[in-house]
Amino acid sequence: MRIEQADPKGLIRESYRIEGIAVEECRSIFLDWAIGLPVGTDTTRALKRVLAEYASGAPDHPMTGVLRAGLSEQPVPRRRGGARGRRC
């Protein structure tokens, strides 16, 4: 995956350029990034790509921590709603 596909709006790249950015701001940027990914994008693959591109040069940056947390805390998909196949 090219970096342009993993970070199409450059949000993650720009977050690493912001002097004194706080973890809360990084979380907000991360959410914007995730929402802005094209439908069908493999989020895990995109996360790994942006980590490889940006985090190696800034291991202590708050965004690096947010990206790593996002990679390790992805929810397991589950079905929502009531019981299926139940008849009243």
C-alpha positions as CSV (number, residue, x, y, z in Angstrom):
1,M,0.0,0.0,0.0
2,R,1.3,3.4,-1.0
3,I,1.5,6.1,1.7
4,E,-0.9,8.2,-0.4
5,Q,-3.5,5.4,0.0
6,A,-2.9,5.0,3.7
7,D,-3.0,8.7,4.5
8,P,-4.9,10.2,1.6
9,K,-5.5,13.6,3.2
10,G,-2.1,13.8,4.8
11,L,-3.6,14.1,8.3
12,I,-1.2,11.7,10.0
13,R,1.8,13.3,8.2
14,E,0.8,16.8,9.3
15,S,0.2,15.7,12.9
16,Y,3.8,14.8,13.2
17,R,4.8,18.3,12.1
18,I,2.8,20.1,14.8
19,E,5.1,21.3,17.5
20,G,3.9,20.4,21.0
21,I,0.8,18.5,19.9
22,A,-1.0,16.7,22.7
23,V,-2.3,13.1,22.8
24,E,-5.9,14.4,22.9
25,E,-5.3,16.3,19.6
26,C,-3.7,13.2,18.1
27,R,-6.8,11.1,19.0
28,S,-9.0,13.6,17.3
29,I,-6.8,13.6,14.2
30,F,-6.8,9.8,14.2
31,L,-10.6,9.7,14.3
32,D,-10.7,12.2,11.4
33,W,-8.2,10.0,9.5
34,A,-10.1,6.8,10.1
35,I,-13.4,8.3,9.1
36,G,-11.8,9.8,5.9
37,L,-10.4,6.5,4.6
38,P,-12.2,5.4,1.5
39,V,-14.8,2.7,1.9
40,G,-13.2,-0.8,1.6
41,T,-9.8,0.3,2.8
42,D,-8.0,-2.3,5.0
43,T,-7.6,-0.2,8.2
44,T,-5.1,-2.5,9.7
45,R,-2.9,-2.4,6.6
46,A,-3.2,1.4,6.5
47,L,-2.3,1.8,10.1
48,K,0.8,-0.4,9.6
49,R,1.8,1.7,6.6
50,V,1.5,5.0,8.4
51,L,3.4,3.6,11.4
52,A,6.2,2.4,9.1
53,E,6.3,5.7,7.3
54,Y,6.2,8.2,10.2
55,A,6.7,6.5,13.6
56,S,10.3,5.3,13.0
57,G,11.6,8.8,13.1
58,A,9.5,9.9,16.1
59,P,9.0,6.9,18.5
60,D,8.0,9.2,21.4
61,H,5.6,11.4,19.5
62,P,2.0,11.2,20.8
63,M,0.6,10.2,17.4
64,T,2.9,7.2,17.4
65,G,1.3,6.0,20.7
66,V,-2.2,6.7,19.3
67,L,-1.5,4.7,16.1
68,R,0.0,1.8,18.0
69,A,-3.1,1.8,20.3
70,G,-5.3,1.8,17.3
71,L,-3.5,-1.2,15.9
72,S,-3.8,-3.2,19.1
73,E,-7.3,-2.2,20.1
74,Q,-9.3,-2.9,17.0
75,P,-12.8,-4.1,17.9
76,V,-13.9,-7.6,16.9
77,P,-16.8,-7.3,14.5
78,R,-20.1,-8.6,16.0
79,R,-23.6,-8.7,14.9
80,R,-26.0,-6.1,16.3
81,G,-29.7,-6.3,16.9
82,G,-32.0,-8.9,18.4
83,A,-32.1,-12.6,18.0
84,R,-32.4,-13.9,14.5
85,G,-34.7,-16.6,13.6
86,R,-36.8,-16.3,16.7
87,R,-40.5,-16.5,16.3
88,C,-42.9,-14.9,18.7
